[in-house]
Amino acid sequence: MPNPKRKHTRSRRDLRRSSNSKLTAAHTVACANCGAPRLPHNVCAKCGFYGGKLVAKVKVKKAKNDESK
Ligand SMILES: [Zn+2]
């Protein structure tokens, strides 16, 4: 049986593994209403608009220590 003559270094092994696992950024388009980046064919997460219409309510996060009450 053919066998490797030398052990590959950790560096060489890790280079091989890392070259096959590159993350790519998700493709986004600008929202027509607010301009925020959103996924294509999806409701905008910032303003809830889709196709020029308001189709979803957007939850507004409250500050933890809201002292304005
Ligand atoms: Zn938007």
N, CA, C, O and the ligand as a Tripos MOL2 file, in Angstrom:
@<TRIPOS>MOLECULE
protein
  277   275    70     0     0
PROTEIN
NO_CHARGES

@<TRIPOS>ATOM
      1 N           0.8390   -1.2170    0.0000 N.3       1 MET1
      2 CA          0.0000    0.0000    0.0000 C.3       1 MET1
      3 C           0.8620    1.2510    0.0000 C.2       1 MET1
      4 O           1.8130    1.3410    0.7770 O.2       1 MET1
      5 N           0.5460    2.2330   -0.8690 N.am      2 PRO2
      6 CA          1.2950    3.4960   -0.8410 C.3       2 PRO2
      7 C           0.9820    4.2880    0.4190 C.2       2 PRO2
      8 O          -0.1690    4.4150    0.8370 O.2       2 PRO2
      9 N           2.0150    4.7970    0.9880 N.am      3 ASN3
     10 CA          1.8340    5.5820    2.2120 C.3       3 ASN3
     11 C           2.6040    6.8870    2.1090 C.2       3 ASN3
     12 O           3.6120    6.9500    1.4050 O.2       3 ASN3
     13 N           2.1540    7.9270    2.7930 N.am      4 PRO4
     14 CA          2.9260    9.1730    2.8020 C.3       4 PRO4
     15 C           4.2650    8.9580    3.4890 C.2       4 PRO4
     16 O           4.3440    8.3270    4.5430 O.2       4 PRO4
     17 N           5.3210    9.4970    2.8730 N.am      5 LYS5
     18 CA          6.6540    9.2740    3.4280 C.3       5 LYS5
     19 C           6.8900   10.1320    4.6670 C.2       5 LYS5
     20 O           7.5640    9.7130    5.6080 O.2       5 LYS5
     21 N           6.3230   11.3440    4.6500 N.am      6 ARG6
     22 CA          6.5440   12.2830    5.7570 C.3       6 ARG6
     23 C           5.2120   12.7960    6.2760 C.2       6 ARG6
     24 O           4.2390   12.9510    5.5370 O.2       6 ARG6
     25 N           5.2090   13.0470    7.5520 N.am      7 LYS7
     26 CA          4.0380   13.6780    8.1540 C.3       7 LYS7
     27 C           3.9570   15.1310    7.6910 C.2       7 LYS7
     28 O           4.9640   15.8380    7.6730 O.2       7 LYS7
     29 N           2.7370   15.5820    7.3090 N.am      8 HIS8
     30 CA          2.5640   16.9860    6.9490 C.3       8 HIS8
     31 C           2.4980   17.8240    8.2190 C.2       8 HIS8
     32 O           1.9460   17.3920    9.2310 O.2       8 HIS8
     33 N           3.0600   19.0160    8.1560 N.am      9 THR9
     34 CA          3.0810   19.8760    9.3350 C.3       9 THR9
     35 C           1.6750   20.3670    9.6710 C.2       9 THR9
     36 O           0.7710   20.3410    8.8360 O.2       9 THR9
     37 N           1.5160   20.8120   10.9090 N.am     10 ARG10
     38 CA          0.2360   21.4070   11.3230 C.3      10 ARG10
     39 C          -0.1040   22.5920   10.4370 C.2      10 ARG10
     40 O          -1.2580   22.8030   10.0640 O.2      10 ARG10
     41 N           0.9360   23.3690   10.1070 N.am     11 SER11
     42 CA          0.7280   24.5380    9.2600 C.3      11 SER11
     43 C           0.1590   24.1320    7.9080 C.2      11 SER11
     44 O          -0.8020   24.7290    7.4230 O.2      11 SER11
     45 N           0.7560   23.1170    7.3070 N.am     12 ARG12
     46 CA          0.3000   22.6690    5.9880 C.3      12 ARG12
     47 C          -1.1100   22.0920    6.0740 C.2      12 ARG12
     48 O          -1.9400   22.3570    5.2040 O.2      12 ARG12
     49 N          -1.3860   21.3160    7.1030 N.am     13 ARG13
     50 CA         -2.7200   20.7430    7.2970 C.3      13 ARG13
     51 C          -3.7540   21.8490    7.4710 C.2      13 ARG13
     52 O          -4.8200   21.8100    6.8560 O.2      13 ARG13
     53 N          -3.4390   22.8380    8.3140 N.am     14 ASP14
     54 CA         -4.4090   23.8970    8.6130 C.3      14 ASP14
     55 C          -4.6130   24.8170    7.4170 C.2      14 ASP14
     56 O          -5.7120   25.3290    7.2050 O.2      14 ASP14
     57 N          -3.5700   25.0250    6.6450 N.am     15 LEU15
     58 CA         -3.7360   25.8220    5.4250 C.3      15 LEU15
     59 C          -4.7010   25.1410    4.4750 C.2      15 LEU15
     60 O          -5.5520   25.7960    3.8740 O.2      15 LEU15
     61 N          -4.5730   23.8240    4.3330 N.am     16 ARG16
     62 CA         -5.4540   23.0720    3.4450 C.3      16 ARG16
     63 C          -6.8970   23.1880    3.9260 C.2      16 ARG16
     64 O          -7.8030   23.4120    3.1230 O.2      16 ARG16
     65 N          -7.1150   23.0360    5.2430 N.am     17 ARG17
     66 CA         -8.4780   23.0780    5.7680 C.3      17 ARG17
     67 C          -9.0800   24.4720    5.6600 C.2      17 ARG17
     68 O         -10.2590   24.6170    5.3360 O.2      17 ARG17
     69 N          -8.2800   25.4910    5.9280 N.am     18 SER18
     70 CA         -8.8310   26.8480    5.9330 C.3      18 SER18
     71 C          -9.1630   27.3180    4.5280 C.2      18 SER18
     72 O         -10.0380   28.1660    4.3540 O.2      18 SER18
     73 N          -8.4750   26.7790    3.5140 N.am     19 SER19
     74 CA         -8.7200   27.2470    2.1570 C.3      19 SER19
     75 C         -10.0710   26.7820    1.6400 C.2      19 SER19
     76 O         -10.5600   27.3120    0.6420 O.2      19 SER19
     77 N         -10.6870   25.7990    2.2960 N.am     20 ASN20
     78 CA        -11.9690   25.2790    1.8280 C.3      20 ASN20
     79 C         -13.1340   25.7940    2.6490 C.2      20 ASN20
     80 O         -14.2570   25.3320    2.4460 O.2      20 ASN20
     81 N         -12.9230   26.7360    3.5720 N.am     21 SER21
     82 CA        -14.0140   27.1450    4.4550 C.3      21 SER21
     83 C         -14.0750   28.6540    4.5400 C.2      21 SER21
     84 O         -14.0660   29.2300    5.6280 O.2      21 SER21
     85 N         -14.1380   29.2940    3.3730 N.am     22 LYS22
     86 CA        -14.2200   30.7490    3.3960 C.3      22 LYS22
     87 C         -15.6670   31.1760    3.4640 C.2      22 LYS22
     88 O         -16.5090   30.6730    2.7200 O.2      22 LYS22
     89 N         -15.9550   32.1030    4.3570 N.am     23 LEU23
     90 CA        -17.3080   32.6400    4.4820 C.3      23 LEU23
     91 C         -17.4580   33.8090    3.5150 C.2      23 LEU23
     92 O         -16.5490   34.6210    3.3450 O.2      23 LEU23
     93 N         -18.6280   33.8720    2.8850 N.am     24 THR24
     94 CA        -18.9040   34.9960    2.0040 C.3      24 THR24
     95 C         -20.0790   35.7780    2.5700 C.2      24 THR24
     96 O         -21.0020   35.2060    3.1510 O.2      24 THR24
     97 N         -20.0320   37.0750    2.3930 N.am     25 ALA25
     98 CA        -21.0990   37.9260    2.9100 C.3      25 ALA25
     99 C         -22.3780   37.6830    2.1210 C.2      25 ALA25
    100 O         -22.3450   37.4230    0.9180 O.2      25 ALA25
    101 N         -23.5130   37.7730    2.8250 N.am     26 ALA26
    102 CA        -24.8020   37.5770    2.1660 C.3      26 ALA26
    103 C         -25.0520   38.7070    1.1830 C.2      26 ALA26
    104 O         -24.7000   39.8570    1.4440 O.2      26 ALA26
    105 N         -25.6620   38.3740    0.0490 N.am     27 HIS27
    106 CA        -25.9540   39.3860   -0.9580 C.3      27 HIS27
    107 C         -27.1130   40.2470   -0.4670 C.2      27 HIS27
    108 O         -28.1650   39.7260   -0.0960 O.2      27 HIS27
    109 N         -26.9220   41.5510   -0.4640 N.am     28 THR28
    110 CA        -27.9800   42.4420    0.0060 C.3      28 THR28
    111 C         -28.2680   43.4990   -1.0450 C.2      28 THR28
    112 O         -27.4240   43.8160   -1.8840 O.2      28 THR28
    113 N         -29.4840   44.0390   -0.9790 N.am     29 VAL29
    114 CA        -29.8660   45.1730   -1.8180 C.3      29 VAL29
    115 C         -30.3560   46.2810   -0.8800 C.2      29 VAL29
    116 O         -30.7490   46.0070    0.2530 O.2      29 VAL29
    117 N         -30.3310   47.5160   -1.3470 N.am     30 ALA30
    118 CA        -30.7730   48.6340   -0.5160 C.3      30 ALA30
    119 C         -32.2910   48.6970   -0.5070 C.2      30 ALA30
    120 O         -32.9330   48.5510   -1.5470 O.2      30 ALA30
    121 N         -32.8660   48.9170    0.6820 N.am     31 CYS31
    122 CA        -34.3230   49.0530    0.8030 C.3      31 CYS31
    123 C         -34.7670   50.3220    0.0700 C.2      31 CYS31
    124 O         -34.1450   51.3760    0.2040 O.2      31 CYS31
    125 N         -35.8570   50.2060   -0.7110 N.am     32 ALA32
    126 CA        -36.3420   51.3580   -1.4760 C.3      32 ALA32
    127 C         -36.9460   52.4160   -0.5510 C.2      32 ALA32
    128 O         -36.9940   53.5940   -0.9070 O.2      32 ALA32
    129 N         -37.4040   52.0070    0.6260 N.am     33 ASN33
    130 CA        -38.0470   52.9530    1.5360 C.3      33 ASN33
    131 C         -37.0480   53.6530    2.4460 C.2      33 ASN33
    132 O         -37.0350   54.8800    2.5390 O.2      33 ASN33
    133 N         -36.2030   52.8550    3.1240 N.am     34 CYS34
    134 CA        -35.3100   53.4560    4.1200 C.3      34 CYS34
    135 C         -33.8350   53.3640    3.7180 C.2      34 CYS34
    136 O         -32.9920   54.0090    4.3410 O.2      34 CYS34
    137 N         -33.5120   52.5800    2.6960 N.am     35 GLY35
    138 CA        -32.1310   52.5050    2.2490 C.3      35 GLY35
    139 C         -31.2660   51.5310    3.0100 C.2      35 GLY35
    140 O         -30.0810   51.3900    2.7070 O.2      35 GLY35
    141 N         -31.8380   50.8490    4.0010 N.am     36 ALA36
    142 CA        -31.0550   49.8960    4.7770 C.3      36 ALA36
    143 C         -30.7740   48.6450    3.9310 C.2      36 ALA36
    144 O         -31.5940   48.2830    3.0870 O.2      36 ALA36
    145 N         -29.6510   47.9920    4.1370 N.am     37 PRO37
    146 CA        -29.3970   46.7600    3.3940 C.3      37 PRO37
    147 C         -30.3680   45.6670    3.8180 C.2      37 PRO37
    148 O         -30.5700   45.4390    5.0110 O.2      37 PRO37
    149 N         -30.9670   44.9930    2.8440 N.am     38 ARG38
    150 CA        -31.8770   43.8930    3.1420 C.3      38 ARG38
    151 C         -31.6350   42.7750    2.1490 C.2      38 ARG38
    152 O         -31.0530   42.9940    1.0870 O.2      38 ARG38
    153 N         -32.0850   41.5670    2.4960 N.am     39 LEU39
    154 CA        -31.9680   40.4450    1.5770 C.3      39 LEU39
    155 C         -32.9670   40.6350    0.4480 C.2      39 LEU39
    156 O         -34.0830   41.0930    0.6950 O.2      39 LEU39
    157 N         -32.5990   40.2960   -0.7930 N.am     40 PRO40
    158 CA        -33.5380   40.4380   -1.8980 C.3      40 PRO40
    159 C         -34.7500   39.5210   -1.7290 C.2      40 PRO40
    160 O         -34.6180   38.4090   -1.2180 O.2      40 PRO40
    161 N         -35.9310   39.9810   -2.1530 N.am     41 HIS41
    162 CA        -37.1960   39.2400   -2.0670 C.3      41 HIS41
    163 C         -37.5830   38.9780   -0.6210 C.2      41 HIS41
    164 O         -38.2510   37.9880   -0.3190 O.2      41 HIS41
    165 N         -37.1610   39.8720    0.2770 N.am     42 ASN42
    166 CA        -37.5240   39.7430    1.6800 C.3      42 ASN42
    167 C         -38.0120   41.0860    2.1980 C.2      42 ASN42
    168 O         -37.6110   42.1420    1.7100 O.2      42 ASN42
    169 N         -38.9070   41.0210    3.2230 N.am     43 VAL43
    170 CA        -39.3750   42.2430    3.8500 C.3      43 VAL43
    171 C         -38.2030   42.9220    4.5580 C.2      43 VAL43
    172 O         -37.3570   42.2620    5.1610 O.2      43 VAL43
    173 N         -38.1720   44.2460    4.4720 N.am     44 CYS44
    174 CA        -37.0970   44.9860    5.1350 C.3      44 CYS44
    175 C         -37.2540   44.8460    6.6440 C.2      44 CYS44
    176 O         -38.3470   45.0410    7.1760 O.2      44 CYS44
    177 N         -36.1710   44.5110    7.3340 N.am     45 ALA45
    178 CA        -36.2280   44.3060    8.7810 C.3      45 ALA45
    179 C         -36.2690   45.6240    9.5250 C.2      45 ALA45
    180 O         -36.6980   45.6720   10.6770 O.2      45 ALA45
    181 N         -35.8300   46.6900    8.8830 N.am     46 LYS46
    182 CA        -35.7660   47.9850    9.5570 C.3      46 LYS46
    183 C         -37.1130   48.7020    9.5300 C.2      46 LYS46
    184 O         -37.5250   49.2720   10.5400 O.2      46 LYS46
    185 N         -37.8120   48.6820    8.3770 N.am     47 CYS47
    186 CA        -39.0400   49.4640    8.2630 C.3      47 CYS47
    187 C         -40.2630   48.6170    7.9340 C.2      47 CYS47
    188 O         -41.3800   49.1310    8.0010 O.2      47 CYS47
    189 N         -40.1060   47.3480    7.5830 N.am     48 GLY48
    190 CA        -41.2550   46.4900    7.3210 C.3      48 GLY48
    191 C         -41.8870   46.6910    5.9560 C.2      48 GLY48
    192 O         -43.0230   46.2670    5.7400 O.2      48 GLY48
    193 N         -41.1850   47.3240    5.0310 N.am     49 PHE49
    194 CA        -41.7360   47.5620    3.7010 C.3      49 PHE49
    195 C         -41.3480   46.4310    2.7610 C.2      49 PHE49
    196 O         -40.2590   45.8670    2.8580 O.2      49 PHE49
    197 N         -42.2600   46.1110    1.8520 N.am     50 TYR50
    198 CA        -41.9410   45.1750    0.7750 C.3      50 TYR50
    199 C         -42.7090   45.6180   -0.4640 C.2      50 TYR50
    200 O         -43.9270   45.7840   -0.4030 O.2      50 TYR50
    201 N         -42.0280   45.8090   -1.5720 N.am     51 GLY51
    202 CA        -42.6560   46.2190   -2.8120 C.3      51 GLY51
    203 C         -43.3180   47.5790   -2.7010 C.2      51 GLY51
    204 O         -44.3390   47.8180   -3.3480 O.2      51 GLY51
    205 N         -42.7660   48.4700   -1.9020 N.am     52 GLY52
    206 CA        -43.3110   49.8170   -1.7730 C.3      52 GLY52
    207 C         -44.4710   49.9390   -0.8200 C.2      52 GLY52
    208 O         -45.0520   51.0160   -0.6870 O.2      52 GLY52
    209 N         -44.8270   48.8370   -0.1400 N.am     53 LYS53
    210 CA        -45.9450   48.8840    0.8010 C.3      53 LYS53
    211 C         -45.4770   48.4510    2.1830 C.2      53 LYS53
    212 O         -44.5330   47.6740    2.3220 O.2      53 LYS53
    213 N         -46.1610   48.9730    3.2100 N.am     54 LEU54
    214 CA        -45.8850   48.5260    4.5770 C.3      54 LEU54
    215 C         -46.6150   47.2090    4.7920 C.2      54 LEU54
    216 O         -47.8460   47.1840    4.7900 O.2      54 LEU54
    217 N         -45.8910   46.1240    4.9750 N.am     55 VAL55
    218 CA        -46.5290   44.8100    5.0870 C.3      55 VAL55
    219 C         -46.2960   44.1650    6.4450 C.2      55 VAL55
    220 O         -46.9400   43.1630    6.7570 O.2      55 VAL55
    221 N         -45.4060   44.7000    7.2550 N.am     56 ALA56
    222 CA        -45.1190   44.0580    8.5280 C.3      56 ALA56
    223 C         -44.8090   45.1110    9.5710 C.2      56 ALA56
    224 O         -44.1840   46.1350    9.2940 O.2      56 ALA56
    225 N         -45.2690   44.8260   10.7840 N.am     57 LYS57
    226 CA        -44.9150   45.7120   11.8880 C.3      57 LYS57
    227 C         -43.4830   45.4260   12.3120 C.2      57 LYS57
    228 O         -43.0570   44.2720   12.3590 O.2      57 LYS57
    229 N         -42.7670   46.4560   12.6110 N.am     58 VAL58
    230 CA        -41.3770   46.2970   13.0370 C.3      58 VAL58
    231 C         -41.3130   46.5500   14.5340 C.2      58 VAL58
    232 O         -41.7360   47.5920   15.0350 O.2      58 VAL58
    233 N         -40.7730   45.5640   15.2260 N.am     59 LYS59
    234 CA        -40.6270   45.7110   16.6750 C.3      59 LYS59
    235 C         -39.5130   46.6990   16.9740 C.2      59 LYS59
    236 O         -38.4300   46.6440   16.3900 O.2      59 LYS59
    237 N         -39.8090   47.6110   17.9060 N.am     60 VAL60
    238 CA        -38.7900   48.5740   18.3270 C.3      60 VAL60
    239 C         -38.2850   48.1350   19.6890 C.2      60 VAL60
    240 O         -39.0420   48.0120   20.6520 O.2      60 VAL60
    241 N         -36.9770   47.9030   19.7350 N.am     61 LYS61
    242 CA        -36.3970   47.4590   21.0000 C.3      61 LYS61
    243 C         -36.3810   48.5880   22.0050 C.2      61 LYS61
    244 O         -35.9770   49.7100   21.7010 O.2      61 LYS61
    245 N         -36.8350   48.2660   23.2260 N.am     62 LYS62
    246 CA        -36.7920   49.2650   24.2960 C.3      62 LYS62
    247 C         -35.4430   49.1930   24.9930 C.2      62 LYS62
    248 O         -34.8400   48.1250   25.1110 O.2      62 LYS62
    249 N         -34.9870   50.3370   25.4470 N.am     63 ALA63
    250 CA        -33.7460   50.3620   26.2220 C.3      63 ALA63
    251 C         -33.9970   49.7030   27.5690 C.2      63 ALA63
    252 O         -35.0840   49.8170   28.1360 O.2      63 ALA63
    253 N         -32.9750   49.0090   28.0770 N.am     64 LYS64
    254 CA        -33.1350   48.2740   29.3340 C.3      64 LYS64
    255 C         -33.4460   49.2030   30.4970 C.2      64 LYS64
    256 O         -34.3400   48.9290   31.2990 O.2      64 LYS64
    257 N         -32.7090   50.2970   30.5860 N.am     65 ASN65
    258 CA        -32.9180   51.2350   31.6770 C.3      65 ASN65
    259 C         -33.5890   52.4950   31.1410 C.2      65 ASN65
    260 O         -32.9780   53.5590   31.0410 O.2      65 ASN65
    261 N         -34.8890   52.3350   30.7960 N.am     66 ASP66
    262 CA        -35.6320   53.4460   30.2290 C.3      66 ASP66
    263 C         -36.0980   54.3550   31.3550 C.2      66 ASP66
    264 O         -36.9780   53.9800   32.1300 O.2      66 ASP66
    265 N         -35.5170   55.5480   31.4550 N.am     67 GLU67
    266 CA        -35.8700   56.4710   32.5470 C.3      67 GLU67
    267 C         -36.7540   57.6000   32.0810 C.2      67 GLU67
    268 O         -36.9570   58.5690   32.8120 O.2      67 GLU67
    269 N         -37.2930   57.4950   30.8600 N.am     68 SER68
    270 CA        -38.0970   58.5840   30.3380 C.3      68 SER68
    271 C         -39.5600   58.4780   30.7460 C.2      68 SER68
    272 O         -40.3560   59.3300   30.3530 O.2      68 SER68
    273 N         -39.9500   57.4570   31.5270 N.am     69 LYS69
    274 CA        -41.3520   57.2820   31.9120 C.3      69 LYS69
    275 C         -41.7720   58.2600   33.0060 C.2      69 LYS69
    276 O         -42.9230   58.2420   33.4410 O.2      69 LYS69
    277 ZN        -36.4990   49.5530    4.8580 Zn       70 ZN70
@<TRIPOS>BOND
     1     1     2 1
     2     2     3 1
     3     3     4 2
     4     3     5 am
     5     5     6 1
     6     6     7 1
     7     7     8 2
     8     7     9 am
     9     9    10 1
    10    10    11 1
    11    11    12 2
    12    11    13 am
    13    13    14 1
    14    14    15 1
    15    15    16 2
    16    15    17 am
    17    17    18 1
    18    18    19 1
    19    19    20 2
    20    19    21 am
    21    21    22 1
    22    22    23 1
    23    23    24 2
    24    23    25 am
    25    25    26 1
    26    26    27 1
    27    27    28 2
    28    27    29 am
    29    29    30 1
    30    30    31 1
    31    31    32 2
    32    31    33 am
    33    33    34 1
    34    34    35 1
    35    35    36 2
    36    35    37 am
    37    37    38 1
    38    38    39 1
    39    39    40 2
    40    39    41 am
    41    41    42 1
    42    42    43 1
    43    43    44 2
    44    43    45 am
    45    45    46 1
    46    46    47 1
    47    47    48 2
    48    47    49 am
    49    49    50 1
    50    50    51 1
    51    51    52 2
    52    51    53 am
    53    53    54 1
    54    54    55 1
    55    55    56 2
    56    55    57 am
    57    57    58 1
    58    58    59 1
    59    59    60 2
    60    59    61 am
    61    61    62 1
    62    62    63 1
    63    63    64 2
    64    63    65 am
    65    65    66 1
    66    66    67 1
    67    67    68 2
    68    67    69 am
    69    69    70 1
    70    70    71 1
    71    71    72 2
    72    71    73 am
    73    73    74 1
    74    74    75 1
    75    75    76 2
    76    75    77 am
    77    77    78 1
    78    78    79 1
    79    79    80 2
    80    79    81 am
    81    81    82 1
    82    82    83 1
    83    83    84 2
    84    83    85 am
    85    85    86 1
    86    86    87 1
    87    87    88 2
    88    87    89 am
    89    89    90 1
    90    90    91 1
    91    91    92 2
    92    91    93 am
    93    93    94 1
    94    94    95 1
    95    95    96 2
    96    95    97 am
    97    97    98 1
    98    98    99 1
    99    99   100 2
   100    99   101 am
   101   101   102 1
   102   102   103 1
   103   103   104 2
   104   103   105 am
   105   105   106 1
   106   106   107 1
   107   107   108 2
   108   107   109 am
   109   109   110 1
   110   110   111 1
   111   111   112 2
   112   111   113 am
   113   113   114 1
   114   114   115 1
   115   115   116 2
   116   115   117 am
   117   117   118 1
   118   118   119 1
   119   119   120 2
   120   119   121 am
   121   121   122 1
   122   122   123 1
   123   123   124 2
   124   123   125 am
   125   125   126 1
   126   126   127 1
   127   127   128 2
   128   127   129 am
   129   129   130 1
   130   130   131 1
   131   131   132 2
   132   131   133 am
   133   133   134 1
   134   134   135 1
   135   135   136 2
   136   135   137 am
   137   137   138 1
   138   138   139 1
   139   139   140 2
   140   139   141 am
   141   141   142 1
   142   142   143 1
   143   143   144 2
   144   143   145 am
   145   145   146 1
   146   146   147 1
   147   147   148 2
   148   147   149 am
   149   149   150 1
   150   150   151 1
   151   151   152 2
   152   151   153 am
   153   153   154 1
   154   154   155 1
   155   155   156 2
   156   155   157 am
   157   157   158 1
   158   158   159 1
   159   159   160 2
   160   159   161 am
   161   161   162 1
   162   162   163 1
   163   163   164 2
   164   163   165 am
   165   165   166 1
   166   166   167 1
   167   167   168 2
   168   167   169 am
   169   169   170 1
   170   170   171 1
   171   171   172 2
   172   171   173 am
   173   173   174 1
   174   174   175 1
   175   175   176 2
   176   175   177 am
   177   177   178 1
   178   178   179 1
   179   179   180 2
   180   179   181 am
   181   181   182 1
   182   182   183 1
   183   183   184 2
   184   183   185 am
   185   185   186 1
   186   186   187 1
   187   187   188 2
   188   187   189 am
   189   189   190 1
   190   190   191 1
   191   191   192 2
   192   191   193 am
   193   193   194 1
   194   194   195 1
   195   195   196 2
   196   195   197 am
   197   197   198 1
   198   198   199 1
   199   199   200 2
   200   199   201 am
   201   201   202 1
   202   202   203 1
   203   203   204 2
   204   203   205 am
   205   205   206 1
   206   206   207 1
   207   207   208 2
   208   207   209 am
   209   209   210 1
   210   210   211 1
   211   211   212 2
   212   211   213 am
   213   213   214 1
   214   214   215 1
   215   215   216 2
   216   215   217 am
   217   217   218 1
   218   218   219 1
   219   219   220 2
   220   219   221 am
   221   221   222 1
   222   222   223 1
   223   223   224 2
   224   223   225 am
   225   225   226 1
   226   226   227 1
   227   227   228 2
   228   227   229 am
   229   229   230 1
   230   230   231 1
   231   231   232 2
   232   231   233 am
   233   233   234 1
   234   234   235 1
   235   235   236 2
   236   235   237 am
   237   237   238 1
   238   238   239 1
   239   239   240 2
   240   239   241 am
   241   241   242 1
   242   242   243 1
   243   243   244 2
   244   243   245 am
   245   245   246 1
   246   246   247 1
   247   247   248 2
   248   247   249 am
   249   249   250 1
   250   250   251 1
   251   251   252 2
   252   251   253 am
   253   253   254 1
   254   254   255 1
   255   255   256 2
   256   255   257 am
   257   257   258 1
   258   258   259 1
   259   259   260 2
   260   259   261 am
   261   261   262 1
   262   262   263 1
   263   263   264 2
   264   263   265 am
   265   265   266 1
   266   266   267 1
   267   267   268 2
   268   267   269 am
   269   269   270 1
   270   270   271 1
   271   271   272 2
   272   271   273 am
   273   273   274 1
   274   274   275 1
   275   275   276 2
@<TRIPOS>SUBSTRUCTURE
     1 MET1         2 RESIDUE 1 A MET
     2 PRO2         6 RESIDUE 1 A PRO
     3 ASN3        10 RESIDUE 1 A ASN
     4 PRO4        14 RESIDUE 1 A PRO
     5 LYS5        18 RESIDUE 1 A LYS
     6 ARG6        22 RESIDUE 1 A ARG
     7 LYS7        26 RESIDUE 1 A LYS
     8 HIS8        30 RESIDUE 1 A HIS
     9 THR9        34 RESIDUE 1 A THR
    10 ARG10       38 RESIDUE 1 A ARG
    11 SER11       42 RESIDUE 1 A SER
    12 ARG12       46 RESIDUE 1 A ARG
    13 ARG13       50 RESIDUE 1 A ARG
    14 ASP14       54 RESIDUE 1 A ASP
    15 LEU15       58 RESIDUE 1 A LEU
    16 ARG16       62 RESIDUE 1 A ARG
    17 ARG17       66 RESIDUE 1 A ARG
    18 SER18       70 RESIDUE 1 A SER
    19 SER19       74 RESIDUE 1 A SER
    20 ASN20       78 RESIDUE 1 A ASN
    21 SER21       82 RESIDUE 1 A SER
    22 LYS22       86 RESIDUE 1 A LYS
    23 LEU23       90 RESIDUE 1 A LEU
    24 THR24       94 RESIDUE 1 A THR
    25 ALA25       98 RESIDUE 1 A ALA
    26 ALA26      102 RESIDUE 1 A ALA
    27 HIS27      106 RESIDUE 1 A HIS
    28 THR28      110 RESIDUE 1 A THR
    29 VAL29      114 RESIDUE 1 A VAL
    30 ALA30      118 RESIDUE 1 A ALA
    31 CYS31      122 RESIDUE 1 A CYS
    32 ALA32      126 RESIDUE 1 A ALA
    33 ASN33      130 RESIDUE 1 A ASN
    34 CYS34      134 RESIDUE 1 A CYS
    35 GLY35      138 RESIDUE 1 A GLY
    36 ALA36      142 RESIDUE 1 A ALA
    37 PRO37      146 RESIDUE 1 A PRO
    38 ARG38      150 RESIDUE 1 A ARG
    39 LEU39      154 RESIDUE 1 A LEU
    40 PRO40      158 RESIDUE 1 A PRO
    41 HIS41      162 RESIDUE 1 A HIS
    42 ASN42      166 RESIDUE 1 A ASN
    43 VAL43      170 RESIDUE 1 A VAL
    44 CYS44      174 RESIDUE 1 A CYS
    45 ALA45      178 RESIDUE 1 A ALA
    46 LYS46      182 RESIDUE 1 A LYS
    47 CYS47      186 RESIDUE 1 A CYS
    48 GLY48      190 RESIDUE 1 A GLY
    49 PHE49      194 RESIDUE 1 A PHE
    50 TYR50      198 RESIDUE 1 A TYR
    51 GLY51      202 RESIDUE 1 A GLY
    52 GLY52      206 RESIDUE 1 A GLY
    53 LYS53      210 RESIDUE 1 A LYS
    54 LEU54      214 RESIDUE 1 A LEU
    55 VAL55      218 RESIDUE 1 A VAL
    56 ALA56      222 RESIDUE 1 A ALA
    57 LYS57      226 RESIDUE 1 A LYS
    58 VAL58      230 RESIDUE 1 A VAL
    59 LYS59      234 RESIDUE 1 A LYS
    60 VAL60      238 RESIDUE 1 A VAL
    61 LYS61      242 RESIDUE 1 A LYS
    62 LYS62      246 RESIDUE 1 A LYS
    63 ALA63      250 RESIDUE 1 A ALA
    64 LYS64      254 RESIDUE 1 A LYS
    65 ASN65      258 RESIDUE 1 A ASN
    66 ASP66      262 RESIDUE 1 A ASP
    67 GLU67      266 RESIDUE 1 A GLU
    68 SER68      270 RESIDUE 1 A SER
    69 LYS69      274 RESIDUE 1 A LYS
    70 ZN70       277 GROUP 0 **** ****
